[in-house]
């Protein structure tokens, strides 16, 4: 399995709007076992995204899906940047 944990930074004061777009637009993606969007309780502009995929190729392929491209286009004006990104090798658990 392939995992990613990343912190997305919203334009100041627009985190909830960005999170709402990401949650509403999340749809099934081939090879995706888990895709969780969470607010950071300590940082009013941060969103954490935790992903588990069958493999890195599945993740890479998802970026070309039409609904993913549309979500990126909607969210881009609200994204200030990314402050952290970690690749992981999930072993299992409740997914």
Backbone bond lengths (Angstrom), bond angles and torsions (degrees), N, CA, C in turn:
res aa  C-N    CA-C-N  psi(-1)  N-CA   C-N-CA  omega(-1)  CA-C   N-CA-C  phi
1 X - - - 1.449 - - 1.524 109.09 -
2 X 1.315 114.33 161.78 1.457 122.80 -178.61 1.526 107.80 -130.06
3 X 1.320 117.32 133.47 1.451 121.06 -179.56 1.510 112.80 -129.26
4 X 1.304 114.70 152.87 1.460 122.59 174.44 1.518 108.59 -136.14
5 X 1.314 115.52 139.05 1.452 122.02 172.18 1.521 105.14 -131.03
6 X 1.330 116.00 121.36 1.454 118.67 -176.74 1.513 112.38 -139.73
7 X 1.309 114.84 151.36 1.455 121.79 177.62 1.524 108.43 -109.31
8 X 1.326 114.97 117.46 1.459 122.03 177.56 1.525 107.85 -99.84
9 X 1.312 116.07 134.52 1.462 121.15 179.49 1.521 109.18 -102.97
10 X 1.322 115.59 127.42 1.460 121.57 177.92 1.521 110.37 -88.02
11 X 1.321 115.24 155.24 1.455 120.34 169.30 1.529 106.53 -55.36
12 X 1.315 117.20 139.69 1.465 121.68 -174.59 1.526 112.14 -48.88
13 X 1.338 114.48 127.28 1.452 121.54 177.23 1.521 115.38 81.45
14 X 1.352 118.02 3.02 1.472 120.29 -175.50 1.524 112.97 -118.93
15 X 1.335 116.47 16.24 1.461 119.89 -177.61 1.519 112.61 -59.07
16 X 1.317 118.17 -46.41 1.464 120.07 -176.47 1.524 111.33 -64.16
17 X 1.310 116.69 -38.15 1.463 120.95 177.04 1.533 110.60 -62.95
18 X 1.324 116.58 -43.93 1.465 121.37 177.73 1.524 110.40 -63.80
19 X 1.316 116.89 -46.52 1.469 120.74 -179.89 1.529 110.71 -61.11
20 X 1.318 117.03 -40.77 1.467 120.60 179.44 1.526 111.25 -61.11
21 X 1.322 117.46 -41.16 1.465 121.24 177.81 1.523 109.86 -62.67
22 X 1.331 116.67 -47.86 1.460 120.21 -177.69 1.525 111.59 -62.60
23 X 1.325 117.11 -43.93 1.466 120.68 -179.96 1.528 110.80 -65.20
24 X 1.325 116.58 -47.01 1.465 120.51 -176.70 1.529 112.72 -65.38
25 X 1.313 116.98 -30.65 1.463 120.41 -174.87 1.525 113.59 -94.99
26 X 1.325 117.40 -4.71 1.465 119.69 179.70 1.524 109.15 -70.81
27 X 1.320 114.79 121.92 1.459 122.01 179.74 1.522 108.27 -130.40
28 X 1.311 115.67 172.25 1.465 120.54 178.35 1.534 109.92 -57.66
29 X 1.317 115.10 137.63 1.456 121.80 176.94 1.524 107.67 -132.32
30 X 1.320 118.13 129.77 1.463 120.13 -179.40 1.528 111.64 -54.12
31 X 1.318 116.38 129.46 1.454 121.79 178.38 1.515 115.12 86.20
32 X 1.343 117.84 -4.78 1.463 120.74 -179.82 1.520 109.77 -89.11
33 X 1.317 115.94 121.41 1.464 121.42 179.33 1.524 112.16 -94.97
34 X 1.318 116.81 -27.86 1.464 120.81 -178.96 1.521 108.54 -159.58
35 X 1.343 116.00 138.22 1.461 121.91 178.33 1.522 106.32 -145.68
36 X 1.315 116.56 105.41 1.469 121.63 -172.89 1.525 109.70 -119.29
37 X 1.328 115.59 129.86 1.454 122.70 177.62 1.524 106.97 -111.29
38 X 1.338 116.69 129.74 1.468 120.62 -176.13 1.523 111.14 -139.80
39 X 1.325 115.84 143.00 1.463 120.93 172.16 1.524 108.67 -76.10
40 X 1.327 115.94 145.71 1.461 121.42 173.39 1.526 107.19 -86.65
41 X 1.343 118.77 117.94 1.466 120.00 -177.71 1.531 113.60 -69.65
42 X 1.331 117.90 -14.22 1.460 121.30 -178.32 1.528 113.43 -100.07
43 X 1.333 117.33 -11.60 1.468 121.20 -173.85 1.534 108.22 -136.40
44 X 1.307 117.74 113.86 1.465 122.11 -173.13 1.528 113.99 -69.51
45 X 1.325 117.90 -9.53 1.462 120.60 -179.86 1.527 113.19 -113.45
46 X 1.338 118.03 5.44 1.464 120.81 -173.60 1.524 113.11 -107.40
47 X 1.332 114.08 141.45 1.462 123.30 174.08 1.526 106.58 -127.18
48 X 1.327 116.68 134.59 1.457 122.05 175.90 1.524 108.91 -103.50
49 X 1.314 116.12 134.59 1.459 121.53 176.96 1.523 107.32 -120.27
50 X 1.328 115.17 123.39 1.462 121.86 -179.49 1.518 107.69 -116.47
51 X 1.337 116.29 123.12 1.460 121.81 -174.80 1.522 110.91 -125.68
52 X 1.324 116.70 143.34 1.462 122.43 171.73 1.529 106.93 -130.47
53 X 1.320 115.53 127.56 1.461 123.34 -176.53 1.520 109.95 -125.79
54 X 1.322 116.19 158.45 1.462 120.13 173.84 1.525 110.46 -58.28
55 X 1.332 115.37 -41.61 1.465 121.14 -179.87 1.523 109.19 -162.69
56 X 1.329 116.45 170.32 1.468 121.32 -178.36 1.524 111.51 -63.38
57 X 1.323 117.49 -32.54 1.465 120.90 179.74 1.534 111.00 -64.12
58 X 1.318 117.57 -37.54 1.468 120.84 177.46 1.525 110.58 -63.28
59 X 1.326 115.94 -41.83 1.464 119.62 177.55 1.519 110.34 -62.61
60 X 1.303 116.76 -48.10 1.462 120.96 -178.73 1.528 110.95 -60.40
61 X 1.319 117.28 -42.67 1.465 121.74 -179.92 1.531 111.37 -63.97
62 X 1.322 117.21 -32.41 1.468 120.31 -178.22 1.526 111.78 -62.37
63 X 1.309 117.19 -28.34 1.465 121.22 -177.14 1.523 112.32 -67.08
64 X 1.329 117.50 -16.69 1.467 121.59 178.51 1.524 113.04 -95.48
65 X 1.327 118.48 -6.39 1.464 121.13 -179.58 1.535 110.22 -64.69
66 X 1.328 117.40 137.98 1.473 119.79 -178.57 1.529 113.88 -54.77
67 X 1.343 118.72 -42.36 1.467 118.34 -178.58 1.530 111.86 -71.38
68 X 1.322 117.70 -27.38 1.471 120.16 175.72 1.528 109.49 -71.97
69 X 1.327 116.96 -43.30 1.466 120.42 177.11 1.529 111.22 -60.61
70 X 1.338 117.29 -40.21 1.464 121.24 178.64 1.534 111.11 -65.21
71 X 1.326 116.41 -40.01 1.469 120.61 178.89 1.525 110.31 -64.97
72 X 1.319 116.42 -43.69 1.471 120.21 178.04 1.526 110.00 -58.63
73 X 1.330 117.28 -43.76 1.465 121.05 -179.95 1.524 111.63 -62.81
74 X 1.332 117.70 -40.88 1.471 121.33 178.84 1.522 111.59 -68.23
75 X 1.325 116.29 -39.59 1.464 120.98 -174.42 1.525 113.78 -81.58
76 X 1.317 117.46 -29.27 1.473 121.53 -172.82 1.533 114.21 -47.74
77 X 1.346 120.45 -45.29 1.471 118.75 -179.08 1.531 114.20 -64.40
78 X 1.325 117.16 -17.43 1.466 121.41 -178.23 1.526 112.88 -98.85
79 X 1.323 117.50 -4.05 1.469 121.52 -177.47 1.522 109.94 -94.18
80 X 1.330 115.57 120.98 1.460 121.36 177.70 1.527 111.27 -87.64
81 X 1.337 116.59 -23.99 1.454 120.06 -179.37 1.519 110.99 156.12
82 X 1.317 114.08 -169.22 1.456 121.97 -179.02 1.518 107.71 -129.87
83 X 1.336 116.37 130.95 1.464 118.44 -175.95 1.522 113.67 -105.30
84 X 1.321 116.91 -13.05 1.461 119.01 -178.25 1.516 108.85 -160.54
85 X 1.340 116.05 143.63 1.464 120.94 176.37 1.523 107.70 -153.50
86 X 1.323 115.10 125.92 1.458 120.73 -178.71 1.523 108.77 -130.57
87 X 1.328 117.04 131.02 1.462 121.63 171.54 1.511 107.77 -89.66
88 X 1.339 116.12 140.92 1.449 120.34 179.80 1.524 109.51 -130.36
89 X 1.311 116.23 168.87 1.454 123.10 175.57 1.525 107.57 -122.54
90 X 1.349 117.50 83.27 1.460 120.20 -176.62 1.535 112.35 -56.63
91 X 1.300 114.97 140.20 1.476 121.37 179.32 1.512 112.41 -100.45
92 X 1.318 118.02 -23.14 1.450 122.17 -178.60 1.505 110.19 147.92
93 X 1.295 115.33 -167.09 1.462 121.38 -177.84 1.506 109.37 126.19
94 X 1.287 116.27 -165.77 1.448 122.24 -179.96 1.515 108.58 -84.62
95 X 1.301 116.31 112.65 1.464 120.73 -176.36 1.510 108.37 -124.53
